[in-house]
Amino acid sequence: MNENPEKTAHFGYKTVAETEKASMVADVFHSVATKYDVMNDLMSFGIHRLWKRQTIASSGVRKGHYVLDLAGGTGDLTAKFSQLVGDTGQVVLGDINSSMLKVGREKLHNLGLVGNIDYVQMNAEALPFPDNSFDLITIAFGLRNVTDQNKALRSMYRILKPGGRLLVLEFSKPEHELLNKAYDFYSFNLLPKMGELVANDGESYKYLAESIRMHPDQETLKTMMNDAGFEQTTYQNLTGGIVALHRGFKY
């Protein structure tokens, strides 16, 4: 009998060795990085911009703040936060995936956003910063790809300043059954075909759809945040619960 069974994790609907998930997720994002922005607009019919706008409105960010945009990918949130924190603040765009970071850096440089943005390749489960470093941490559409989400939440809590907040923007569980069925049909029938046509990669988009279904629902994620130490934890459903914005504070 094996006394030390190998730990497993979900990769979409597949069960894989925990040690393998990160590299499998990395392969997905290496594959989709250059088409990521185009696919986001197509997949969400542009609504992802409204979801991100709501995240910024809920951030409380002002001049001089230090912000970590985790799993920041192609830099949509970083671009706005860079303008809000000004010359006396700093934004770190952090992502585990070098291809996504490269696309994000090029995009923001082309927008003329330089000077108060750092780009750091990092793993959300072991964030490379001292305790009490940031006023705000955001993670948008990234938490579901993390292998050990509880460990990542604890790592985020550690590096937040007292009074700081975490915002988690993530696909969630639609509130109404009819919407849920329509969303399922779209995700599993249309989304992979769109990925095949636009990004020449239907399999990666099949994984993305599956990873959304395996992600904790609204109440479960709220409990996970509480367990990691966050207080005054709340969430707001967006677009009928297809997406939820969770907020928690460190005191």
C-alpha positions in Angstrom: 0.0 0.0 0.0 1.3 3.4 -1.0 1.5 5.5 2.2 2.3 8.7 0.3 -0.2 8.9 -2.6 0.6 11.5 -5.2 -1.4 14.7 -4.7 -3.7 15.5 -7.6 -5.4 18.6 -9.0 -8.0 19.4 -11.6 -6.9 20.4 -15.1 -10.3 21.2 -16.5 -12.3 17.9 -16.1 -9.1 15.8 -16.0 -7.4 14.8 -12.8 -3.7 15.2 -13.0 -0.7 15.1 -10.7 -0.5 18.3 -8.7 3.1 18.7 -9.8 2.1 18.7 -13.5 -0.8 21.2 -13.4 1.3 24.4 -13.5 3.2 23.3 -16.7 0.0 22.1 -18.4 -1.7 25.5 -17.7 1.5 27.2 -18.9 1.2 25.4 -22.2 -2.3 26.7 -22.6 -1.3 30.3 -22.1 1.9 30.1 -24.1 -0.4 28.9 -26.9 -3.1 31.6 -26.6 -1.0 34.7 -25.5 -0.8 36.5 -28.8 -4.5 36.1 -29.5 -5.6 36.6 -25.9 -7.1 40.1 -26.2 -8.9 39.4 -29.5 -10.4 36.2 -28.0 -11.5 38.0 -24.8 -13.5 40.5 -26.9 -15.0 37.7 -29.0 -15.7 35.3 -26.1 -17.4 37.9 -23.9 -18.8 40.1 -26.6 -16.7 42.9 -25.2 -18.4 42.6 -21.7 -15.1 41.8 -20.1 -14.3 45.5 -20.3 -17.3 46.3 -18.1 -16.3 43.6 -15.6 -12.8 45.1 -15.4 -14.2 48.6 -15.1 -16.3 47.5 -12.1 -13.1 46.0 -10.6 -11.3 49.3 -10.9 -14.3 51.2 -9.4 -14.3 48.9 -6.4 -10.5 49.2 -5.9 -10.2 52.4 -3.8 -6.9 53.0 -5.6 -5.5 56.5 -5.4 -2.2 58.4 -5.9 0.8 56.8 -4.1 -0.7 53.4 -3.8 1.2 50.1 -4.4 -0.8 47.7 -6.5 -0.2 44.1 -7.5 -2.1 43.0 -10.6 -1.7 39.3 -10.3 -2.2 37.0 -13.3 -2.2 40.4 -14.9 -1.6 38.9 -18.4 -2.0 41.5 -21.1 -2.2 44.4 -18.7 -5.8 45.8 -19.0 -6.0 46.5 -15.2 -2.4 47.5 -14.9 -2.8 50.2 -17.6 -5.6 51.9 -15.6 -4.0 51.4 -12.2 -0.7 53.0 -13.6 -2.6 56.2 -14.3 -4.4 56.2 -10.9 -1.4 55.7 -8.7 0.7 58.3 -10.5 4.4 59.0 -10.1 4.5 58.3 -6.4 2.8 54.9 -6.7 3.8 51.6 -8.3 2.0 48.8 -10.1 3.5 45.3 -10.4 2.1 43.2 -13.3 2.7 39.7 -12.1 2.1 36.6 -14.1 3.4 33.0 -14.0 3.5 32.9 -17.8 6.4 34.5 -19.7 4.5 34.7 -22.9 1.6 36.6 -21.3 4.1 39.0 -19.6 5.8 39.6 -22.9 2.5 40.5 -24.6 1.5 42.7 -21.7 4.8 44.6 -21.6 4.8 45.3 -25.3 1.2 46.4 -25.2 1.7 48.9 -22.3 4.9 50.2 -23.8 3.1 50.9 -27.0 0.5 52.8 -25.0 3.3 54.9 -23.5 2.8 53.5 -20.0 6.3 53.4 -18.5 8.0 54.5 -15.3 5.7 53.2 -12.6 5.1 49.6 -13.8 7.3 46.6 -13.0 6.9 43.2 -14.7 7.6 40.2 -12.6 7.2 36.5 -13.4 5.8 34.9 -10.2 3.8 32.0 -8.8 0.7 33.1 -6.9 1.3 30.4 -4.3 4.7 31.9 -3.2 4.6 35.6 -3.9 8.2 37.1 -3.8 7.5 40.2 -1.7 7.9 41.1 2.0 4.9 41.1 4.3 2.6 44.2 4.2 3.8 45.5 0.8 0.6 46.3 -1.2 -2.4 48.5 -0.8 -4.4 46.4 -3.3 -4.1 43.1 -5.0 -6.2 42.1 -7.9 -6.4 38.7 -9.6 -8.7 38.7 -12.7 -9.6 35.5 -14.4 -6.5 33.8 -12.9 -7.4 32.2 -9.6 -9.0 29.2 -11.2 -5.7 28.3 -13.0 -3.8 28.2 -9.7 -3.0 24.7 -8.4 -3.4 25.4 -4.7 -5.8 28.3 -4.4 -5.9 28.3 -0.6 -2.1 28.6 -0.5 -2.3 31.5 -3.0 -5.0 33.3 -1.0 -2.8 33.0 2.1 0.2 34.4 0.2 -1.9 37.3 -1.0 -3.1 38.0 2.5 0.5 38.0 3.8 1.8 40.7 1.4 -1.2 43.1 1.7 -0.8 46.0 4.0 -3.1 46.3 7.0 -6.2 48.1 5.6 -5.4 46.7 2.1 -7.9 44.9 0.0 -8.0 41.9 -2.4 -10.3 41.8 -5.4 -10.9 38.5 -7.2 -12.7 38.8 -10.5 -13.5 35.3 -11.8 -16.0 33.3 -13.7 -18.6 31.8 -11.3 -22.0 30.1 -11.1 -24.9 31.8 -13.0 -27.8 32.6 -10.8 -30.6 31.2 -13.0 -30.9 27.7 -14.4 -31.9 28.9 -17.9 -28.9 31.2 -18.1 -26.7 28.3 -16.8 -27.9 26.0 -19.6 -27.4 28.6 -22.3 -23.9 29.4 -20.9 -23.1 25.7 -20.9 -24.1 25.3 -24.6 -22.1 28.4 -25.5 -19.0 27.3 -23.6 -18.8 23.7 -24.8 -20.1 24.0 -28.3 -19.2 27.5 -29.6 -16.2 28.5 -27.5 -13.8 25.7 -28.7 -14.8 26.3 -32.3 -14.1 30.0 -31.9 -10.7 29.1 -30.4 -10.0 26.9 -33.4 -10.9 29.5 -35.9 -9.3 32.6 -34.3 -6.4 31.1 -32.3 -6.0 27.8 -34.1 -6.3 26.1 -30.7 -9.7 24.6 -29.8 -8.2 22.4 -27.1 -7.0 25.3 -25.0 -10.4 26.9 -25.1 -12.0 23.6 -24.1 -9.8 23.6 -21.1 -10.7 27.2 -20.2 -14.4 26.3 -20.4 -13.9 23.2 -18.2 -11.7 25.1 -15.7 -14.6 27.6 -15.2 -17.0 24.8 -14.3 -14.5 23.3 -11.8 -13.9 26.7 -10.0 -15.5 27.2 -6.6 -18.9 28.9 -6.6 -19.5 32.3 -5.0 -20.1 31.2 -1.5 -17.3 28.6 -1.5 -14.8 31.2 -2.6 -16.0 33.7 0.0 -15.4 31.0 2.7 -11.9 30.3 1.3 -11.1 34.0 1.5 -12.3 34.1 5.1 -10.3 31.0 5.9 -7.2 32.7 4.5 -7.7 35.6 7.0 -9.7 38.1 5.0 -12.4 40.1 6.7 -15.6 41.9 5.5 -15.6 39.5 2.6 -18.4 40.2 0.1 -19.1 39.4 -3.6 -21.0 41.1 -6.4 -22.5 39.0 -9.2 -22.0 40.5 -12.6 -23.9 39.5 -15.8 -26.2 37.2 -13.8 -23.4 35.5 -11.9 -21.5 34.4 -15.0 -18.8 36.4 -13.3 -18.4 37.4 -9.6 -16.2 40.1 -8.1 -15.1 39.1 -4.5 -13.7 41.6 -2.1 -11.9 41.1 1.1 -9.8 43.2 3.5 -6.8 42.7 5.7 -7.0 44.4 9.1 
